[in-house]
Each structure stands twice: as C-alpha cells, then as structure tokens.
C-alpha cells in the first residue's frame, strides 16, 4: 500500500516515478501528464527562415526555474480539409534545431518540428550555439550531472523536450495526430530510442546511428569507467536499453558498418531488445553526421510513408541462415529487390576499426531469396538487399565462431 500511495503521489506531482529493478529496466524517467499536453508557446523574434516558423515552448523546470525550448515548425501545402502526417526531428551532438531539416520533410508532405535539446538557439556556429537565458541544461550525455535530481539532468530535459514537441505538433489543426513518427541523429538517435519506450502515441521511430548499451564498447566507455559506480548509476537511468523494450512501434535502424560512436554489436543488442518490429539499414562505412549523411537516407522517408501514408513497404527479411560457405536470406516486400550484396570482415577486435569488404550476391528468379558465398577467413557477414528505388534493407550480422 505504501508503494501504491507513493506512485500516486509522484504522478500528482508530475515527477518521474521509479521503475522497479525487478523487471530489469533499472530506475529511470516516466512521462508526466504535462508532457502529453501541448505546451504553451511564445514568439521568437529575430529568428526567420524560409518556409518555417520559429517559436519557443515551455519545457520542464530546471533547478526550480521555468525553461523555454526553441523550435522550428513547418507545414506542407495541404488541400482543403486534408491533414498532414507529422515527424519529430531530434538533432545530435554539436547540433541544434535545423530549419533545413524541417523543410526537407515539409517538401515530402509532412508537418515537422525540430527542437533544440540543449538550452540553446540556432545562433552561432556548429557545436557552439548561443545559450538561451531560459534554456535547460546543456548537453551532451549529462554524465557530470548524475548526482543532480533526475529532473535536472540533461537526458531528462532532452527526452521531455522531444515529447513536448510531439505534443505540440499533434495539437495543430493541420496535423493528423494519429500519423506522427520520430527520427533522430547520433545523440538524437539515442534520444529517439528512449522516447520510443516512453511515448506510445508515436507510430514509428527511426534512430540514425544511435542505440543502447553505451556501457559495453561505445566511445563513452572511458568516461563511464572514470565515473566508477556513478557510471553504473547513469547507465541504469539513461541507457536506452532501459527503455527500448517498452516501445511497440515499428523501428528503422540506420547506421554504418564502422560508426565511431555506436558499434554494430551494441546496435544488434538494441534491436534484439526493442519492442515492436525492427528493420535494418546498415551501409558500408556510412559517414556520421547531420545534413545529407544522417538526414537524407531515402529509407527513412520510405519507412515513414509505409506506415503513415500508405506507401510501399521496405523489404522484410523472413528468414536467414548459412549452409557451409553459402549464406542466404529470404525476403518479401512491395518493392522488387533488384540487387543484393554480401558485406563481410575478416577482422576481430574493436568493431569500429574492422575492415569491411563486399562480395556479389545472387537474387533468385522469384525475387524471394538472396544467396552469397562467404569468403574464407570471414568472421562476420550480413547481406544488403537493394530495391528498385535504391533503398537498402539489411539482414542481421552473423558471427562465424568456428572460423576464428
């Protein structure tokens, strides 16, 4: 009874309630009722960009003081009586709210919102944006804030800012609240993973690069180890692995073979853990960044369109395996697969430093199976399927233990 009363009190206070360690999810944040309501908005004098509108909206209190979140919002051209699908755009490290990213999606027929998650505004230079006087905590990671109250830490504010941005977007009369998804890049992909487990109103999630299991072999392991027990505390509160299982919406994972921040083994653990279906797009040495690298992959729009706009579905892997040196994947999909390719590495050790190579794969006449010969010495392999639109769907990578 005490636990029940305590949880009810926390809900009334709009604070995050603890998550029981018994379910393996550690202790982290939950969504307050206020996050599910459209926040109050304010004008943003001095911020103008073609085809989009600048505004501020109320964020969570930080150290007892109100905060305001900067955002760009854009709407597509709509026929009378029609509503647009929507997308929430979450920037990564060094970034801010990008107006060009919003325009990219409005041109595709989506309503879009891009917010700054680090208490800044888009004035300044990349990685050195101007702080706002009412901004929340600065990023990234919030490792040094681990001793602060949970609601004062950067991940809490960044996640809440994204959820509030979603609440604002879905409140707009031009937007169909039942057709909104989210995508994020790098730290924004990390945040997308967490949001996917907290905001079940979203219809899809597409993390780019970002995933969970940051304590395994990510670029942040040295920092987390330096923190000692506090590093474990941070992971228990803020690693996406604590949230991914809760989110049941479809997910698209977009990354490269040698991503410096989120290695392939952590990615695999993340999509194995995640609730809902997962589709993979793992390109050979995909560059890491905002702009064209992380924003433009055609698979993100195709995935979104297939869920909220009745677009053609990407290929679905229905089976996979290896017989001796012959690897195969079975698949289905609305867009014909015109090409397949085997990607493999002969290396071991750190995933980010492995040399990946490609080899030809064959698509059968029925366009339902792709096969390839795995070269001698290969330690890991997977297959990429390419449809007639040039969009890539990847099989899971498989390790060849007996060849080591």
C-alpha positions in Angstrom: 0.0 0.0 0.0 2.9 2.4 0.7 4.3 1.8 -2.7 0.9 2.5 -4.4 0.4 5.7 -2.4 4.0 6.8 -3.3 3.5 6.2 -7.0 0.2 8.1 -6.9 1.8 11.0 -5.1 4.6 11.2 -7.7 2.0 11.2 -10.5 0.2 14.0 -8.9 3.4 16.0 -8.6 4.2 15.3 -12.3 7.6 13.8 -11.3 9.2 10.7 -12.8 8.1 7.6 -10.9 10.7 4.9 -10.2 10.9 1.9 -12.4 11.2 -1.4 -10.5 14.6 -3.1 -10.8 12.8 -6.4 -10.7 11.8 -6.1 -14.4 15.4 -5.5 -15.4 14.9 -1.9 -16.5 16.7 -0.1 -13.7 15.4 3.2 -12.5 14.6 5.9 -15.0 12.1 8.5 -16.0 8.5 8.2 -16.9 6.2 10.6 -18.7 4.4 13.2 -16.6 0.8 14.1 -17.6 2.0 17.6 -18.5 4.3 16.2 -21.2 1.3 14.7 -23.0 -0.4 18.1 -23.3 0.5 20.8 -25.8 2.9 23.2 -24.1 2.4 27.0 -24.1 4.2 28.6 -27.0 5.8 32.0 -27.5 7.0 34.1 -30.4 10.7 34.0 -31.3 11.7 37.5 -32.6 14.8 37.6 -34.6 14.6 34.0 -35.9 13.4 33.7 -39.5 13.9 31.1 -42.1 12.2 30.3 -45.4 9.0 28.2 -45.2 9.2 27.5 -41.4 8.2 29.3 -38.2 10.3 29.8 -35.2 8.8 29.6 -31.7 9.6 28.8 -28.1 7.6 26.4 -25.9 7.6 25.7 -22.2 10.0 22.9 -21.1 10.4 21.2 -17.7 11.7 23.3 -14.8 15.4 23.2 -14.3 16.8 23.9 -10.8 13.4 25.3 -9.8 13.2 27.8 -12.7 11.0 27.6 -15.8 12.6 26.8 -19.2 11.8 27.5 -22.7 12.7 25.3 -25.7 13.4 26.8 -29.2 11.9 25.0 -32.2 11.3 25.4 -35.9 7.9 24.2 -37.1 6.9 23.7 -40.7 3.7 22.6 -42.5 3.3 21.3 -46.1 0.9 22.6 -48.6 -2.4 20.9 -48.0 -5.6 20.5 -49.9 -8.7 21.9 -48.1 -9.9 19.6 -45.4 -6.8 17.4 -45.5 -4.4 16.8 -42.6 -0.7 16.1 -42.8 1.3 13.3 -41.2 4.0 14.5 -38.9 7.5 13.9 -37.8 9.6 14.9 -34.8 13.3 15.7 -35.6 15.9 15.3 -32.9 19.4 16.7 -33.5 22.6 15.1 -32.3 25.9 16.2 -30.8 27.1 19.6 -31.9 23.7 20.3 -33.5 20.7 22.4 -32.7 17.2 22.9 -34.2 17.8 22.9 -38.0 15.4 24.7 -40.3 16.7 22.9 -43.4 15.8 19.6 -41.8 12.2 20.8 -41.3 12.0 22.0 -44.9 13.2 18.6 -46.1 10.2 16.9 -44.5 7.6 19.6 -45.4 8.6 19.2 -49.1 7.8 15.5 -48.6 4.3 16.3 -47.4 4.9 16.1 -43.6 4.4 18.6 -40.8 7.7 18.7 -38.9 9.2 20.1 -35.7 12.8 20.3 -34.8 13.7 21.5 -31.3 17.0 22.3 -29.5 17.6 19.9 -26.7 20.5 21.7 -25.0 19.0 25.0 -23.9 20.4 26.9 -26.9 19.1 28.7 -30.0 20.4 28.4 -33.6 22.7 31.4 -33.5 26.5 30.8 -33.5 28.5 28.1 -35.1 28.2 24.3 -35.2 29.0 22.9 -31.7 29.0 26.4 -30.3 25.4 27.6 -30.3 24.2 30.6 -28.2 22.7 29.7 -24.9 19.2 31.0 -24.2 18.6 32.8 -20.9 15.7 30.4 -20.1 17.3 27.3 -21.6 17.5 24.0 -19.8 20.7 22.0 -19.0 23.5 21.9 -21.6 24.3 18.6 -23.4 25.7 16.0 -24.0 25.1 12.9 -22.0 24.8 14.7 -18.8 27.5 12.5 -17.2 28.6 15.2 -14.9 25.0 15.8 -13.7 24.5 12.3 -12.4 24.3 13.5 -8.8 21.7 16.1 -9.6 18.0 15.4 -9.1 16.8 13.3 -12.0 14.6 16.1 -13.3 17.6 18.5 -13.5 19.7 16.2 -15.7 20.2 16.7 -19.5 18.7 13.4 -20.7 15.5 14.1 -18.7 15.2 17.5 -20.3 16.2 16.4 -23.8 13.6 13.5 -23.7 10.9 15.7 -22.3 11.6 18.4 -24.9 11.1 15.9 -27.7 7.9 14.5 -26.1 6.6 18.0 -25.6 7.5 18.9 -29.2 5.4 15.9 -30.3 2.5 17.0 -28.1 2.7 20.5 -29.7 2.9 19.1 -33.3 -0.1 16.8 -32.8 -2.2 19.7 -31.4 -2.0 21.6 -34.6 -5.3 21.5 -36.6 -3.4 20.8 -39.8 -1.8 17.7 -38.4 -3.2 14.2 -38.1 -2.3 13.2 -34.5 -2.6 9.5 -35.4 0.2 9.7 -38.1 3.3 11.0 -36.4 6.7 9.4 -36.0 10.2 10.4 -34.8 13.7 10.3 -36.1 17.0 11.5 -34.5 20.7 11.6 -35.4 23.5 10.3 -33.1 22.7 11.6 -29.6 19.3 12.4 -31.3 19.1 8.7 -32.2 20.0 7.8 -28.6 17.1 10.1 -27.5 14.8 8.6 -30.1 15.4 5.2 -28.6 14.4 6.4 -25.2 11.4 8.4 -26.4 10.2 5.3 -28.3 9.9 3.5 -25.0 8.0 6.3 -23.3 5.7 7.9 -25.8 3.4 5.2 -27.2 1.4 7.8 -29.2 4.2 7.7 -31.9 3.6 5.5 -34.9 7.2 4.8 -35.8 10.8 5.5 -34.7 13.9 5.8 -36.9 17.1 6.2 -34.8 20.1 7.1 -37.0 23.4 5.7 -35.6 22.0 5.9 -32.0 21.3 2.8 -30.0 21.7 1.5 -26.4 24.3 -0.4 -24.4 26.6 2.6 -24.1 28.5 0.8 -21.3 29.7 -2.1 -23.5 32.1 -0.7 -26.0 30.9 2.7 -27.1 33.0 5.8 -27.4 31.8 6.8 -24.0 33.1 3.7 -22.1 36.3 5.5 -20.9 34.2 8.3 -19.5 31.7 5.9 -17.8 34.6 3.9 -16.3 36.2 7.0 -14.9 32.9 7.7 -13.1 33.1 4.3 -11.3 29.8 3.5 -9.5 28.3 6.7 -10.8 28.8 5.5 -14.3 26.7 2.4 -13.5 24.1 4.8 -12.0 24.0 6.8 -15.2 23.5 3.7 -17.3 20.7 2.5 -15.0 18.9 5.8 -15.5 19.8 6.8 -19.1 20.9 4.0 -21.2 18.4 3.3 -24.0 18.4 -0.4 -23.0 16.4 0.6 -20.0 13.5 1.8 -22.3 13.6 0.1 -25.7 11.6 -2.9 -24.7 8.6 -0.8 -23.7 8.1 0.8 -27.2 6.0 -1.4 -29.5 6.0 0.9 -32.6 8.0 -0.2 -35.7 11.6 0.9 -35.8 14.1 1.5 -38.6 17.8 1.4 -37.6 20.0 3.4 -39.9 23.8 3.2 -39.5 27.1 2.2 -41.0 29.5 -0.7 -40.5 32.1 1.4 -38.8 30.2 4.0 -36.8 32.6 5.5 -34.3 30.0 6.1 -31.6 27.5 3.2 -31.7 29.2 -0.1 -32.8 27.4 -2.9 -34.5 27.3 -5.3 -31.5 25.5 -2.7 -29.4 23.2 -2.0 -32.3 22.3 -5.7 -32.5 21.7 -6.0 -28.8 19.4 -2.9 -29.1 17.2 -4.2 -31.9 17.0 -7.6 -30.3 15.8 -6.0 -27.1 13.4 -3.4 -28.7 9.7 -4.0 -28.7 7.8 -4.0 -32.0 9.3 -4.9 -35.4 12.8 -3.7 -36.4 14.1 -3.0 -40.0 17.8 -2.5 -40.5 19.7 -0.3 -43.0 23.4 -0.8 -42.4 25.5 0.7 -45.2 29.2 0.2 -45.8 31.1 2.8 -43.9 28.2 5.3 -43.8 29.5 8.7 -42.7 28.4 10.0 -39.3 26.8 13.4 -39.2 23.9 15.8 -39.7 22.9 17.1 -43.1 23.0 14.7 -46.0 24.6 11.9 -44.1 22.1 11.4 -41.3 19.0 13.3 -42.6 18.7 12.3 -46.2 18.8 8.4 -46.3 15.8 7.6 -48.6 15.0 4.6 -46.4 13.7 6.9 -43.6 11.1 8.5 -45.8 10.1 5.2 -47.4 9.7 3.7 -43.9 7.6 6.6 -42.7 5.5 6.6 -45.8 4.8 2.9 -45.5 3.3 3.4 -42.0 1.6 6.8 -42.1 0.9 7.4 -45.8 0.1 4.0 -47.4 3.5 3.9 -49.2 5.2 0.8 -50.4 6.8 -1.2 -47.6 10.6 -1.8 -47.5 11.7 -5.4 -47.8 11.1 -7.7 -44.9 13.6 -10.3 -44.0 11.6 -13.5 -43.4 14.4 -16.0 -42.9 18.2 -16.3 -42.9 20.9 -18.9 -42.5 24.2 -20.4 -43.7 25.0 -23.8 -45.1 28.7 -24.2 -45.1 30.1 -21.2 -47.0 26.7 -20.3 -48.6 24.7 -17.6 -46.8 21.1 -16.8 -47.6 18.2 -14.6 -46.7 14.6 -14.9 -47.6 12.5 -11.8 -48.0 9.3 -10.2 -49.2 8.2 -6.7 -49.9 6.1 -4.4 -52.2 9.2 -3.0 -54.0 11.1 -5.6 -56.1 14.6 -6.3 -55.0 16.9 -5.8 -57.9 20.3 -6.3 -56.3 21.9 -8.0 -53.3 25.4 -7.7 -51.8 27.3 -9.6 -49.1 29.2 -7.5 -46.6 31.9 -9.2 -44.6 35.0 -8.6 -42.5 37.9 -10.9 -41.7 38.9 -8.8 -38.7 38.2 -9.2 -35.0 38.7 -6.7 -32.2 37.0 -3.3 -31.9 34.0 -3.1 -34.3 34.7 0.5 -35.3 38.1 -0.4 -36.7 37.3 -3.5 -38.7 37.8 -3.5 -42.4 34.6 -4.4 -44.2 34.5 -5.7 -47.8 31.8 -6.5 -50.3 31.1 -9.5 -52.5 28.4 -10.3 -55.1 25.2 -11.9 -54.0 22.6 -13.5 -56.3 18.8 -12.8 -56.2 16.8 -15.8 -57.4 14.3 -15.6 -60.2 11.3 -15.5 -57.9 12.8 -12.4 -56.1 12.3 -14.0 -52.7 15.8 -15.3 -51.8 19.4 -13.9 -52.0 22.5 -16.1 -51.6 26.2 -15.4 -51.5 29.4 -17.3 -50.8 31.1 -16.2 -47.6 34.8 -15.9 -48.3 37.3 -17.9 -46.3 38.5 -16.1 -43.2 35.4 -14.1 -42.8 34.5 -13.6 -39.1 31.2 -11.6 -39.6 28.9 -11.1 -42.5 25.4 -9.9 -43.5 23.5 -9.2 -46.7 22.1 -6.0 -48.1 19.1 -6.0 -50.3 18.5 -3.1 -52.7 15.1 -2.4 -54.2 14.2 -0.7 -57.4 14.3 2.7 -55.7 17.8 2.1 -54.4 16.7 1.7 -50.8 18.6 -0.8 -48.7 17.4 -3.3 -46.1 20.0 -5.3 -44.2 19.9 -8.7 -42.6 21.3 -9.1 -39.1 25.0 -9.6 -39.0 26.2 -13.1 -38.1 29.5 -14.0 -36.5 31.3 -17.2 -37.6 32.7 -18.6 -34.5 34.2 -21.8 -35.9 36.4 -19.8 -38.3 38.2 -17.9 -35.6 
